[in-house]
């Protein structure tokens, strides 16, 4: 069979590993930094949440339909090539989205500018008093895209302003009351000048130091985008009416992101189905599970690489505008490499004689099995909670002075931890049991969220990232193992695909829609602590309900076939040595695990 190149398993696995590696690099170029780019465009948290929620909702609904269509029409390779080529072109459209503030400057490229321009919501009144840097860092809401405001520059305090000759302290405070008119915005920096002599630059802060200097010139209400009075806050700052500029930026971003996702979504599931059927036809499906590690490895390398080039190449690609355009150019470039690999990707050419309604059958299993229904609710809630991390963790890190390189390194740590833990997968699931592994994953995820709410510096997020190997890796291993045990024959993979594609992405979409408004109304600190409390409550409910569910006795036939011949000897008396009785006695313990 290996003589026929169509069924060369070694070659197919090699191409599949390379394809997963390149696709991992491709996804890591944009996915982690997309919300950060949208923030730099001037979009507040609610609008970013709507954009990300729409993107995930399209992926959850469109990807299974394209996979079914590609299989029915026997056009899987055409879908792979079209998805890679179309998504590469659609990603470049994001560079054309105009920032909310057309005069925003690229801080690291514009050497003549001493500070980074700040983007404020339309109609926001800039008035108030100067906050202390420590207070502003802990209470900064995510409703406003801004540079870090809570970082104290070395040798400089928030009150180090030089007052011009003849100006009293009262005049100085009056000069701090800015208005949102263009005249006030242009004349305000000339009223007070920051005292910056002797300030030593921090190599870790980079271009964000200029943004911190500008933040010291603005009062807290100016930075946070809040009016002075409560009545103004109700009718002005918290109103979500789209101005003309915001409407144009938001609608363009929404159209480009949805179009981009429509083209990119079919790739993962079409490639996954094609490879699994190829290996299953040659009885090598047991080698399919470890291929996901190559995608994780590619993502770890890609997120660090694109973060390292982001601050250096942006100046050559675009001298004005928001940072991060190199992400989209990198995505398009790596998509071209993946396009070359996809021409040799293993695609079965035979007509698969299987029903095409397995998704409906998988849904019927959820309604008839309380274990699966409880597991589906858990996956949905995990998606809601993890969306707050995927969407706004980099915002929270940026507010504490983290650079893009630190952000990328934090993601790489979590991915490498999951890769290193993979060899212990079988042992962990056997020692902890399925329910115990799910509970451990939920507990570690709750601990991460609580830790994120107490970040105090740019590096403080790094130690907790190693827990992602448990909160993501072990949790999903337990979910997939439970789905495999509870599913009927032939429904294991459709059920696992439904958990990841429909319930998890649907939960992420719902969490994105709601999380953005909560982050604007309160803050990211409150959002993370609320998610932590909600996750702990669900963990208590999950652990209390699971033992009370009915336990079905099923015989593991593969275990019966693998029984040792010494246990089946007829010469040994007693029913305890009977292989059938022994297997049935051992089954309940395996069922609970």
FIRO-876845 format. One record per residue (C-alpha): residue in one letter; residue number from 1; x negated, y negated, z; chain. Coordinates in pm, 1 decimal. Layout:
<pts>
r|k|u|v|w|c
A|NUM|X|Y|Z|A .
...
</pts>
This chain:
<pts>
r|k|u|v|w|c
X|1|0.0|0.0|0.0|A .
X|2|-290.5|-234.0|68.1|A .
X|3|-414.9|-179.5|-287.9|A .
X|4|-114.2|-374.9|-409.2|A .
X|5|-186.7|-745.6|-346.5|A .
X|6|182.6|-800.0|-277.1|A .
X|7|154.2|-589.6|38.8|A .
X|8|-201.5|-668.8|147.4|A .
X|9|-133.6|-709.5|519.6|A .
X|10|-481.9|-829.7|617.2|A .
X|11|-480.7|-1096.4|350.1|A .
X|12|-124.8|-1199.5|438.2|A .
X|13|-212.2|-1238.5|805.6|A .
X|14|-519.7|-1444.5|719.7|A .
X|15|-319.0|-1680.5|500.2|A .
X|16|-45.9|-1702.8|765.5|A .
X|17|-300.1|-1795.1|1035.9|A .
X|18|-447.0|-2067.1|816.6|A .
X|19|-100.8|-2197.2|728.1|A .
X|20|5.7|-2214.0|1095.2|A .
X|21|-322.4|-2387.5|1183.9|A .
X|22|-284.3|-2652.8|913.3|A .
X|23|85.1|-2706.7|992.1|A .
X|24|-4.7|-2751.8|1358.6|A .
X|25|-253.3|-3024.0|1268.0|A .
X|26|8.4|-3179.5|1040.5|A .
X|27|277.6|-3194.0|1307.8|A .
X|28|37.7|-3329.5|1568.8|A .
X|29|-55.2|-3624.7|1348.9|A .
X|30|282.4|-3796.1|1395.1|A .
X|31|518.9|-3616.3|1632.9|A .
X|32|355.1|-3713.5|1966.5|A .
X|33|296.4|-4077.4|1862.6|A .
X|34|618.3|-4150.5|1673.9|A .
X|35|803.2|-4311.0|1965.5|A .
X|36|495.5|-4516.8|2048.7|A .
X|37|492.8|-4649.0|1692.0|A .
X|38|862.2|-4732.9|1713.1|A .
X|39|795.0|-4924.2|2033.8|A .
X|40|525.7|-5126.7|1861.8|A .
X|41|773.3|-5209.8|1586.8|A .
X|42|971.6|-5393.0|1855.7|A .
X|43|1251.3|-5140.2|1917.2|A .
X|44|1372.2|-5100.9|2274.2|A .
X|45|1433.4|-4767.5|2446.2|A .
X|46|1802.6|-4723.9|2348.3|A .
X|47|1729.1|-4766.9|1978.1|A .
X|48|1428.5|-4535.5|1996.2|A .
X|49|1646.8|-4279.0|2173.6|A .
X|50|1907.3|-4301.6|1896.6|A .
X|51|1641.3|-4257.5|1629.2|A .
X|52|1482.4|-3955.8|1797.2|A .
X|53|1821.7|-3804.5|1880.1|A .
X|54|1929.0|-3834.6|1516.6|A .
X|55|1603.8|-3675.1|1402.5|A .
X|56|1646.4|-3375.5|1634.2|A .
X|57|2015.0|-3337.3|1550.5|A .
X|58|1935.4|-3320.3|1180.2|A .
X|59|1668.3|-3057.4|1247.9|A .
X|60|1904.2|-2845.3|1460.6|A .
X|61|2178.7|-2839.8|1194.8|A .
X|62|1994.0|-2863.1|865.7|A .
X|63|1708.2|-2615.9|922.7|A .
X|64|1923.5|-2298.2|964.0|A .
X|65|2134.5|-2392.1|661.8|A .
X|66|1827.4|-2437.6|442.2|A .
X|67|1683.4|-2107.7|564.4|A .
X|68|2007.6|-1929.9|472.3|A .
X|69|2019.6|-2103.9|134.0|A .
X|70|1655.7|-2020.6|55.2|A .
X|71|1711.9|-1654.5|141.8|A .
X|72|2034.6|-1625.1|-55.1|A .
X|73|1889.9|-1787.1|-367.5|A .
X|74|1548.3|-1617.2|-335.7|A .
X|75|1378.9|-1959.0|-355.3|A .
X|76|1172.0|-1954.4|-39.2|A .
X|77|846.0|-2059.3|-200.0|A .
X|78|1023.1|-2343.7|-378.3|A .
X|79|1162.3|-2459.6|-43.6|A .
X|80|816.2|-2443.6|114.6|A .
X|81|651.1|-2643.0|-163.1|A .
X|82|937.3|-2891.9|-184.5|A .
X|83|946.2|-2946.2|190.3|A .
X|84|572.2|-3012.3|214.3|A .
X|85|564.0|-3238.7|-88.9|A .
X|86|879.9|-3430.0|1.3|A .
X|87|793.2|-3480.4|367.8|A .
X|88|446.6|-3608.1|275.0|A .
X|89|601.4|-3880.6|58.8|A .
X|90|883.1|-3960.3|301.1|A .
X|91|641.7|-4007.8|592.6|A .
X|92|469.9|-4291.8|408.8|A .
X|93|796.9|-4483.1|397.0|A .
X|94|766.0|-4548.0|770.8|A .
X|95|473.6|-4777.7|699.7|A .
X|96|714.7|-5003.8|508.2|A .
X|97|942.9|-5063.8|808.5|A .
X|98|892.1|-5429.4|907.1|A .
X|99|819.4|-5507.2|1272.8|A .
X|100|1084.8|-5692.5|1466.6|A .
X|101|841.3|-5980.8|1503.3|A .
X|102|695.6|-6050.1|1161.0|A .
X|103|400.3|-6239.7|1311.7|A .
X|104|281.0|-5953.7|1531.2|A .
X|105|-93.8|-5911.9|1494.2|A .
X|106|-310.2|-5605.1|1505.7|A .
X|107|-494.6|-5666.0|1831.4|A .
X|108|-812.8|-5474.2|1755.6|A .
X|109|-851.8|-5605.4|1399.0|A .
X|110|-770.8|-5976.4|1447.4|A .
X|111|-1087.9|-6086.8|1621.3|A .
X|112|-989.8|-6451.3|1611.6|A .
X|113|-687.3|-6393.8|1829.5|A .
X|114|-751.8|-6388.6|2199.1|A .
X|115|-435.0|-6208.6|2289.6|A .
X|116|-189.3|-5964.5|2142.2|A .
X|117|148.0|-6102.6|2040.1|A .
X|118|436.6|-5975.9|2242.1|A .
X|119|764.6|-5854.9|2099.2|A .
X|120|1073.5|-5958.8|2291.6|A .
X|121|1435.8|-5864.9|2232.6|A .
X|122|1633.8|-6123.3|2039.6|A .
X|123|1801.1|-6375.5|2262.1|A .
X|124|1601.5|-6288.6|2571.8|A .
X|125|1540.1|-6587.4|2799.1|A .
X|126|1182.7|-6622.3|2919.4|A .
X|127|1209.7|-6769.8|3264.6|A .
X|128|1108.2|-6683.7|3617.1|A .
X|129|801.2|-6663.2|3836.8|A .
X|130|472.0|-6484.4|3804.0|A .
X|131|484.5|-6129.9|3944.2|A .
X|132|200.5|-5954.5|4111.5|A .
X|133|32.5|-5702.2|3879.6|A .
X|134|100.8|-5417.1|4120.7|A .
X|135|473.9|-5484.9|4140.0|A .
X|136|517.1|-5529.0|3767.6|A .
X|137|354.7|-5194.7|3695.3|A .
X|138|584.5|-5001.4|3925.7|A .
X|139|911.4|-5163.7|3820.3|A .
X|140|864.2|-5204.3|3446.1|A .
X|141|1173.6|-5078.1|3263.5|A .
X|142|1147.4|-4907.3|2929.6|A .
X|143|1403.6|-5127.2|2763.2|A .
X|144|1138.8|-5358.4|2624.2|A .
X|145|847.0|-5262.4|2402.7|A .
X|146|541.0|-5425.6|2548.5|A .
X|147|178.8|-5379.6|2630.3|A .
X|148|69.6|-5286.9|2983.2|A .
X|149|161.3|-5553.0|3236.4|A .
X|150|43.9|-5393.3|3555.5|A .
X|151|-330.7|-5378.1|3496.4|A .
X|152|-552.8|-5619.2|3683.2|A .
X|153|-856.9|-5734.0|3490.4|A .
X|154|-1190.2|-5715.0|3663.7|A .
X|155|-1280.0|-6040.4|3829.3|A .
X|156|-945.2|-6195.6|3754.9|A .
X|157|-622.5|-6233.6|3954.6|A .
X|158|-278.1|-6313.8|3831.4|A .
X|159|-296.9|-6660.8|3979.6|A .
X|160|-628.7|-6761.7|3820.0|A .
X|161|-502.6|-7043.2|3600.7|A .
X|162|-680.6|-7368.2|3533.4|A .
X|163|-468.6|-7677.3|3572.7|A .
X|164|-535.8|-7968.4|3346.4|A .
X|165|-631.5|-8312.0|3479.0|A .
X|166|-348.9|-8499.0|3638.3|A .
X|167|-120.7|-8196.3|3657.7|A .
X|168|27.8|-8108.8|3991.3|A .
X|169|120.9|-7763.1|4112.1|A .
X|170|488.3|-7840.9|4057.0|A .
X|171|416.9|-7938.6|3696.5|A .
X|172|230.5|-7614.2|3650.8|A .
X|173|526.9|-7410.6|3773.2|A .
X|174|758.8|-7610.2|3552.4|A .
X|175|539.4|-7525.5|3256.0|A .
X|176|590.0|-7157.5|3324.7|A .
X|177|964.9|-7183.6|3256.6|A .
X|178|968.1|-7082.5|2893.5|A .
X|179|1261.0|-7068.0|2659.7|A .
X|180|1320.9|-6830.8|2372.7|A .
X|181|1306.6|-7103.1|2108.8|A .
X|182|1017.1|-7091.7|1860.8|A .
X|183|894.5|-7429.7|1983.8|A .
X|184|875.9|-7308.1|2341.4|A .
X|185|702.0|-6990.2|2239.1|A .
X|186|438.8|-7183.1|2045.1|A .
X|187|373.8|-7448.9|2304.8|A .
X|188|379.3|-7227.8|2613.2|A .
X|189|25.7|-7085.9|2577.9|A .
X|190|-114.6|-7440.8|2570.8|A .
X|191|37.4|-7527.3|2907.0|A .
X|192|-178.3|-7291.7|3109.3|A .
X|193|-500.3|-7121.4|3012.0|A .
X|194|-618.3|-6803.9|3184.7|A .
X|195|-948.7|-6818.8|3360.5|A .
X|196|-1145.4|-6544.2|3183.2|A .
X|197|-1504.9|-6638.4|3238.4|A .
X|198|-1706.7|-6351.5|3373.7|A .
X|199|-1450.2|-6087.6|3285.8|A .
X|200|-1620.8|-5759.9|3202.5|A .
X|201|-1460.4|-5551.6|2930.0|A .
X|202|-1355.3|-5197.9|3012.9|A .
X|203|-1445.1|-4953.5|2733.9|A .
X|204|-1144.0|-4734.5|2817.3|A .
X|205|-901.2|-5019.5|2778.9|A .
X|206|-1005.9|-5141.3|2436.0|A .
X|207|-766.3|-5361.6|2253.3|A .
X|208|-499.6|-5332.1|2520.9|A .
X|209|-700.0|-5569.4|2744.0|A .
X|210|-588.6|-5860.5|2530.7|A .
X|211|-230.1|-5753.6|2586.0|A .
X|212|-288.2|-5750.2|2961.3|A .
X|213|-425.7|-6105.5|2946.6|A .
X|214|-117.8|-6219.2|2759.6|A .
X|215|104.4|-6046.5|3014.1|A .
X|216|-48.0|-6254.1|3293.2|A .
X|217|70.2|-6568.7|3118.1|A .
X|218|431.6|-6456.9|3115.3|A .
X|219|665.2|-6441.6|3412.1|A .
X|220|820.3|-6110.4|3511.9|A .
X|221|1156.3|-6187.3|3358.4|A .
X|222|981.0|-6282.6|3035.2|A .
X|223|793.6|-5953.5|3022.5|A .
X|224|1093.4|-5747.7|3117.9|A .
X|225|1326.0|-5935.7|2889.2|A .
X|226|1572.3|-6024.7|3169.0|A .
X|227|1749.4|-6356.8|3213.5|A .
X|228|1734.0|-6538.6|3542.5|A .
X|229|2091.7|-6497.4|3662.6|A .
X|230|2307.7|-6188.8|3695.8|A .
X|231|2575.8|-6332.0|3468.8|A .
X|232|2324.7|-6391.9|3193.7|A .
X|233|2190.0|-6040.2|3243.5|A .
X|234|2537.7|-5896.0|3195.6|A .
X|235|2623.2|-6093.4|2887.8|A .
X|236|2282.8|-6142.1|2727.7|A .
X|237|1990.3|-5915.9|2812.8|A .
X|238|2191.7|-5596.1|2860.8|A .
X|239|2407.4|-5653.6|2555.9|A .
X|240|2320.6|-5421.9|2271.0|A .
X|241|2438.4|-5641.3|1987.8|A .
X|242|2202.5|-5612.9|1694.5|A .
X|243|2055.6|-5934.3|1565.0|A .
X|244|1980.1|-5965.9|1197.5|A .
X|245|1611.2|-5878.9|1234.6|A .
X|246|1672.9|-5592.1|1475.2|A .
X|247|1949.8|-5453.4|1256.4|A .
X|248|1725.8|-5453.5|951.0|A .
X|249|1437.0|-5284.4|1132.0|A .
X|250|1660.7|-5028.8|1301.4|A .
X|251|1856.3|-4933.1|989.2|A .
X|252|1542.5|-4894.7|779.3|A .
X|253|1378.1|-4680.5|1046.4|A .
X|254|1694.0|-4469.1|1081.7|A .
X|255|1725.1|-4412.7|708.4|A .
X|256|1358.8|-4323.2|663.8|A .
X|257|1348.3|-4091.5|965.3|A .
X|258|1664.2|-3903.5|865.8|A .
X|259|1541.7|-3865.5|506.5|A .
X|260|1203.6|-3752.2|631.1|A .
X|261|1357.9|-3491.7|862.0|A .
X|262|1590.5|-3360.5|589.8|A .
X|263|1282.4|-3281.0|383.9|A .
X|264|1058.8|-3154.4|666.2|A .
X|265|1307.6|-2947.3|868.6|A .
X|266|1335.7|-2642.8|638.0|A .
X|267|961.7|-2569.0|646.1|A .
X|268|923.4|-2400.0|984.9|A .
X|269|1219.9|-2163.6|975.2|A .
X|270|1183.8|-2071.4|606.9|A .
X|271|816.9|-1985.6|660.4|A .
X|272|896.4|-1796.7|980.0|A .
X|273|1172.2|-1586.9|822.3|A .
X|274|961.1|-1513.6|516.3|A .
X|275|659.5|-1397.4|714.5|A .
X|276|862.2|-1187.3|957.4|A .
X|277|1045.7|-1003.4|680.0|A .
X|278|719.2|-946.1|496.8|A .
X|279|554.3|-790.4|803.2|A .
X|280|867.0|-601.9|903.0|A .
X|281|885.6|-437.0|560.2|A .
X|282|534.2|-294.1|604.7|A .
X|283|593.0|-204.3|973.0|A .
X|284|358.0|-473.6|1104.5|A .
X|285|608.5|-698.5|1281.8|A .
X|286|428.9|-643.0|1614.3|A .
X|287|150.3|-870.6|1484.6|A .
X|288|391.0|-1157.2|1422.3|A .
X|289|415.2|-1288.6|1779.1|A .
X|290|50.8|-1391.9|1818.7|A .
X|291|53.6|-1612.6|1507.7|A .
X|292|215.3|-1895.2|1704.7|A .
X|293|-113.5|-1944.3|1890.8|A .
X|294|-272.0|-2071.9|1570.4|A .
X|295|-12.0|-2345.1|1547.6|A .
X|296|-83.8|-2445.4|1908.1|A .
X|297|-456.4|-2450.1|1833.3|A .
X|298|-398.7|-2668.3|1529.2|A .
X|299|-182.0|-2908.1|1727.4|A .
X|300|-447.7|-2939.3|1998.3|A .
X|301|-714.5|-3022.4|1740.6|A .
X|302|-486.6|-3251.1|1540.0|A .
X|303|-359.9|-3462.1|1829.3|A .
X|304|-714.1|-3532.2|1951.7|A .
X|305|-844.8|-3598.8|1602.6|A .
X|306|-573.0|-3841.4|1498.6|A .
X|307|-598.7|-4023.1|1832.7|A .
X|308|-973.4|-4067.3|1786.5|A .
X|309|-928.6|-4213.0|1436.1|A .
X|310|-624.3|-4421.6|1519.8|A .
X|311|-809.0|-4719.9|1661.7|A .
X|312|-1083.4|-4708.9|1398.5|A .
X|313|-902.6|-4655.0|1069.7|A .
X|314|-598.4|-4873.4|1133.3|A .
X|315|-807.8|-5182.2|1057.5|A .
X|316|-898.6|-5049.1|711.7|A .
X|317|-548.2|-4930.8|627.5|A .
X|318|-352.1|-5233.6|754.1|A .
X|319|-498.8|-5552.9|897.6|A .
X|320|-168.0|-5678.0|1037.0|A .
X|321|126.9|-5499.5|1185.8|A .
X|322|167.6|-5233.7|1452.8|A .
X|323|-93.2|-4975.3|1538.7|A .
X|324|-48.6|-4617.3|1431.6|A .
X|325|-15.7|-4632.2|1053.6|A .
X|326|-308.0|-4391.7|1028.1|A .
X|327|-79.3|-4123.1|1173.8|A .
X|328|142.4|-4128.9|865.7|A .
X|329|-149.0|-4128.9|622.3|A .
X|330|-302.4|-3838.1|811.7|A .
X|331|29.4|-3653.9|802.4|A .
X|332|52.0|-3696.2|425.1|A .
X|333|-308.2|-3584.5|375.3|A .
X|334|-275.5|-3268.1|584.8|A .
X|335|58.9|-3191.6|415.8|A .
X|336|-129.5|-3184.1|86.3|A .
X|337|-370.7|-2926.9|232.2|A .
X|338|-78.9|-2720.4|360.5|A .
X|339|74.7|-2740.4|14.0|A .
X|340|-231.1|-2567.2|-130.2|A .
X|341|-213.6|-2291.6|131.0|A .
X|342|159.3|-2241.2|74.4|A .
X|343|95.7|-2124.3|-283.2|A .
X|344|-49.8|-1800.4|-141.2|A .
X|345|179.4|-1771.4|161.2|A .
X|346|334.1|-1420.9|190.4|A .
X|347|689.6|-1426.4|57.3|A .
X|348|880.9|-1098.6|7.6|A .
X|349|1014.2|-1059.1|-344.2|A .
X|350|1266.0|-784.8|-271.9|A .
X|351|1635.8|-846.1|-209.6|A .
X|352|1701.8|-809.8|162.2|A .
X|353|2010.5|-597.5|223.0|A .
X|354|2123.2|-762.1|545.6|A .
X|355|2435.9|-958.7|634.4|A .
X|356|2401.6|-1334.7|630.1|A .
X|357|2635.2|-1407.3|919.6|A .
X|358|2398.6|-1323.0|1204.6|A .
X|359|2429.6|-1671.7|1350.7|A .
X|360|2802.6|-1622.1|1403.5|A .
X|361|2738.7|-1279.6|1551.4|A .
X|362|2478.3|-1427.0|1788.0|A .
X|363|2734.0|-1683.4|1906.8|A .
X|364|2981.1|-1404.8|1977.5|A .
X|365|2718.4|-1234.7|2194.7|A .
X|366|2687.4|-1548.4|2407.6|A .
X|367|3059.8|-1549.7|2478.6|A .
X|368|3064.8|-1183.4|2578.2|A .
X|369|2755.0|-1168.4|2798.1|A .
X|370|2739.0|-1394.2|3107.3|A .
X|371|2361.2|-1343.5|3130.8|A .
X|372|2311.2|-1486.5|2782.0|A .
X|373|2556.6|-1768.4|2846.5|A .
X|374|2369.9|-1872.0|3162.2|A .
X|375|2041.0|-1851.9|2975.3|A .
X|376|2179.1|-2069.8|2695.1|A .
X|377|2288.1|-2336.1|2945.3|A .
X|378|1940.7|-2327.4|3098.2|A .
X|379|1775.2|-2378.9|2759.5|A .
X|380|2014.9|-2665.7|2682.5|A .
X|381|1930.0|-2839.9|3010.9|A .
X|382|1558.1|-2788.0|2956.3|A .
X|383|1595.5|-2959.4|2619.0|A .
X|384|1773.4|-3256.3|2777.4|A .
X|385|1497.3|-3297.0|3035.2|A .
X|386|1197.4|-3243.3|2808.3|A .
X|387|1325.0|-3507.7|2566.2|A .
X|388|1244.1|-3773.5|2827.2|A .
X|389|884.5|-3650.1|2833.7|A .
X|390|848.4|-3625.8|2457.3|A .
X|391|1001.9|-3968.0|2396.2|A .
X|392|881.9|-4190.2|2678.8|A .
X|393|579.2|-4037.0|2853.5|A .
X|394|339.6|-4222.2|2625.0|A .
X|395|528.1|-4543.6|2701.8|A .
X|396|474.3|-4478.7|3071.1|A .
X|397|105.9|-4403.3|3014.3|A .
X|398|61.1|-4714.4|2801.6|A .
X|399|207.6|-4927.7|3079.8|A .
X|400|-69.9|-4793.9|3303.9|A .
X|401|-348.4|-4868.8|3056.9|A .
X|402|-387.9|-4537.2|2874.8|A .
X|403|-534.8|-4545.6|2527.2|A .
X|404|-421.5|-4325.8|2239.9|A .
X|405|-723.2|-4101.0|2294.8|A .
X|406|-620.0|-4030.3|2654.4|A .
X|407|-263.8|-3960.1|2538.4|A .
X|408|-384.8|-3714.9|2277.3|A .
X|409|-615.0|-3544.6|2524.7|A .
X|410|-328.0|-3498.9|2770.7|A .
X|411|-123.9|-3317.4|2504.2|A .
X|412|-423.6|-3104.3|2406.0|A .
X|413|-471.5|-2997.0|2769.2|A .
X|414|-117.7|-2861.2|2789.0|A .
X|415|-154.6|-2674.7|2459.0|A .
X|416|-491.7|-2523.6|2549.3|A .
X|417|-354.4|-2412.1|2885.5|A .
X|418|-76.9|-2222.4|2710.4|A .
X|419|-325.8|-2059.2|2473.2|A .
X|420|-551.6|-1947.0|2758.0|A .
X|421|-256.7|-1807.0|2952.3|A .
X|422|-124.1|-1601.6|2660.9|A .
X|423|-337.7|-1287.9|2730.7|A .
X|424|-165.6|-1263.7|3070.3|A .
X|425|183.6|-1280.3|2918.9|A .
X|426|274.4|-913.4|2966.3|A .
X|427|134.9|-895.8|3317.0|A .
X|428|310.4|-1215.3|3429.9|A .
X|429|649.2|-1107.2|3298.6|A .
X|430|611.7|-768.4|3463.4|A .
X|431|502.7|-905.9|3800.9|A .
X|432|740.5|-1202.1|3816.8|A .
X|433|1044.9|-1044.6|3644.1|A .
X|434|1245.4|-1231.6|3381.0|A .
X|435|1450.6|-1429.7|3631.4|A .
X|436|1144.6|-1513.0|3840.6|A .
X|437|953.9|-1638.8|3536.2|A .
X|438|1244.2|-1864.9|3433.4|A .
X|439|1268.8|-1997.8|3789.4|A .
X|440|893.8|-2060.9|3803.1|A .
X|441|904.0|-2248.5|3473.3|A .
X|442|1193.5|-2467.7|3586.5|A .
X|443|1019.4|-2542.6|3916.4|A .
X|444|692.6|-2641.3|3746.2|A .
X|445|881.4|-2863.6|3501.0|A .
X|446|1056.0|-3037.7|3790.0|A .
X|447|719.5|-3087.7|3960.1|A .
X|448|575.6|-3242.7|3645.5|A .
X|449|862.9|-3489.1|3617.2|A .
X|450|822.2|-3592.3|3980.0|A .
X|451|449.3|-3638.7|3928.7|A .
X|452|505.6|-3853.0|3618.4|A .
X|453|711.5|-4095.5|3825.9|A .
X|454|409.4|-4159.8|4051.7|A .
X|455|143.8|-4231.7|3788.0|A .
X|456|-104.6|-4488.2|3914.8|A .
X|457|-377.3|-4517.0|3647.1|A .
X|458|-464.5|-4422.8|3291.4|A .
X|459|-621.9|-4087.9|3388.7|A .
X|460|-370.8|-3974.0|3651.1|A .
X|461|-156.3|-3780.9|3401.5|A .
X|462|-437.2|-3540.7|3305.3|A .
X|463|-445.4|-3307.0|3611.1|A .
X|464|-73.8|-3220.4|3595.8|A .
X|465|-80.0|-3131.3|3226.2|A .
X|466|-217.3|-2785.1|3297.3|A .
X|467|122.2|-2695.6|3446.8|A .
X|468|270.5|-2718.4|3096.9|A .
X|469|130.8|-2370.5|3036.4|A .
X|470|390.9|-2246.8|3287.8|A .
X|471|671.6|-2498.2|3240.5|A .
X|472|668.0|-2442.0|2864.9|A .
X|473|474.3|-2122.9|2787.7|A .
X|474|590.5|-1887.4|3063.3|A .
X|475|942.8|-2029.4|3053.6|A .
X|476|984.2|-1958.3|2682.7|A .
X|477|821.4|-1616.6|2712.0|A .
X|478|1079.0|-1523.9|2973.3|A .
X|479|1366.4|-1663.6|2765.0|A .
X|480|1261.2|-1468.2|2456.6|A .
X|481|1203.5|-1148.1|2656.0|A .
X|482|1545.7|-1181.4|2819.2|A .
X|483|1711.4|-1241.1|2482.6|A .
X|484|1538.8|-932.9|2345.5|A .
X|485|1660.3|-717.8|2636.1|A .
X|486|2018.6|-846.1|2629.3|A .
X|487|2072.1|-854.5|2252.9|A .
X|488|2225.4|-572.9|2054.5|A .
X|489|2000.5|-387.1|1805.2|A .
X|490|1900.6|-613.7|1517.2|A .
X|491|2010.3|-935.3|1692.3|A .
X|492|1694.3|-1004.1|1896.1|A .
X|493|1532.9|-1248.7|1657.7|A .
X|494|1851.3|-1435.5|1550.5|A .
X|495|1930.5|-1488.3|1918.3|A .
X|496|1583.3|-1622.8|1998.6|A .
X|497|1600.1|-1847.8|1693.0|A .
X|498|1935.0|-1982.5|1810.1|A .
X|499|1794.0|-2061.5|2154.0|A .
X|500|1504.5|-2259.4|2008.0|A .
X|501|1674.1|-2410.8|1706.2|A .
X|502|2026.0|-2489.8|1824.3|A .
X|503|2037.2|-2507.8|2202.9|A .
X|504|1693.5|-2652.0|2276.6|A .
X|505|1694.7|-2902.4|1991.1|A .
X|506|2057.3|-2987.6|2063.2|A .
X|507|1965.0|-3054.0|2425.7|A .
X|508|1670.8|-3269.0|2317.8|A .
X|509|1900.9|-3466.3|2089.8|A .
X|510|2152.9|-3523.4|2367.4|A .
X|511|1878.0|-3620.1|2610.8|A .
X|512|1735.6|-3868.3|2361.7|A .
X|513|2069.2|-4040.6|2308.7|A .
X|514|2135.0|-4075.2|2682.2|A .
X|515|1777.6|-4117.6|2807.9|A .
X|516|1710.0|-4435.1|2613.4|A .
X|517|2004.5|-4618.5|2768.3|A .
X|518|1917.3|-4493.6|3117.9|A .
X|519|1556.8|-4604.3|3073.7|A .
X|520|1673.5|-4952.7|2973.5|A .
X|521|1932.7|-4981.5|3249.5|A .
X|522|1700.4|-4860.3|3525.3|A .
X|523|1337.8|-4760.8|3453.8|A .
X|524|1130.1|-4465.0|3348.9|A .
X|525|1044.8|-4394.0|3711.3|A .
X|526|1413.4|-4359.4|3800.5|A .
X|527|1476.3|-4154.4|3486.7|A .
X|528|1204.0|-3902.9|3568.1|A .
X|529|1311.6|-3866.9|3929.7|A .
X|530|1674.1|-3820.4|3827.3|A .
X|531|1575.6|-3547.3|3581.9|A .
X|532|1365.8|-3382.0|3853.5|A .
X|533|1658.8|-3374.7|4096.9|A .
X|534|1896.2|-3245.6|3829.1|A .
X|535|1653.3|-2969.1|3733.0|A .
X|536|1608.4|-2858.8|4094.7|A .
X|537|1984.0|-2846.7|4144.2|A .
X|538|2024.4|-2630.4|3835.4|A .
X|539|1741.4|-2406.5|3955.6|A .
X|540|1931.2|-2346.5|4279.1|A .
X|541|2250.9|-2272.2|4084.2|A .
X|542|2066.8|-2040.0|3845.1|A .
X|543|1902.3|-1838.1|4121.8|A .
X|544|2229.0|-1810.3|4317.4|A .
X|545|2445.9|-1706.1|4020.6|A .
X|546|2204.4|-1463.1|3854.3|A .
X|547|2220.0|-1185.7|4121.6|A .
X|548|2602.1|-1199.8|4125.4|A .
X|549|2640.2|-1131.6|3754.2|A .
X|550|2738.6|-775.5|3658.7|A .
X|551|2442.6|-551.9|3584.4|A .
X|552|2489.5|-322.3|3286.2|A .
X|553|2310.7|11.8|3277.4|A .
X|554|2139.7|69.0|2945.4|A .
X|555|1901.9|343.7|2846.8|A .
X|556|1573.2|228.9|2700.3|A .
X|557|1538.6|485.1|2422.3|A .
X|558|1189.8|375.9|2325.0|A .
X|559|1082.1|452.8|2679.8|A .
X|560|1242.3|795.6|2664.8|A .
X|561|1055.7|880.0|2346.3|A .
X|562|725.8|770.2|2499.8|A .
X|563|766.3|983.6|2812.2|A .
X|564|476.4|1209.6|2903.6|A .
X|565|516.3|1570.3|2800.7|A .
X|566|426.8|1686.3|3150.9|A .
X|567|747.8|1529.8|3280.0|A .
X|568|957.4|1736.8|3038.2|A .
X|569|826.7|2074.4|3133.3|A .
X|570|1101.5|2329.1|3198.5|A .
X|571|880.2|2527.9|3434.6|A .
X|572|895.2|2261.9|3705.5|A .
X|573|1204.5|2302.0|3922.9|A .
X|574|1428.2|2023.7|4051.1|A .
X|575|1621.0|1749.2|3882.6|A .
X|576|1365.4|1485.3|3989.3|A .
X|577|1133.9|1604.3|3713.5|A .
X|578|1399.2|1587.3|3447.3|A .
X|579|1301.4|1318.2|3198.6|A .
X|580|1654.1|1194.2|3134.8|A .
X|581|1740.4|1155.5|3504.4|A .
X|582|1410.1|988.1|3575.2|A .
X|583|1453.0|738.9|3291.1|A .
X|584|1803.4|648.7|3403.3|A .
X|585|1679.6|587.5|3758.8|A .
X|586|1402.4|360.1|3639.2|A .
X|587|1629.8|165.2|3404.6|A .
X|588|1799.8|-65.9|3660.5|A .
X|589|1464.7|-201.6|3781.1|A .
X|590|1361.7|-274.9|3423.4|A .
X|591|1700.4|-430.4|3355.7|A .
X|592|1665.5|-673.4|3642.8|A .
X|593|1319.4|-770.0|3530.0|A .
</pts>
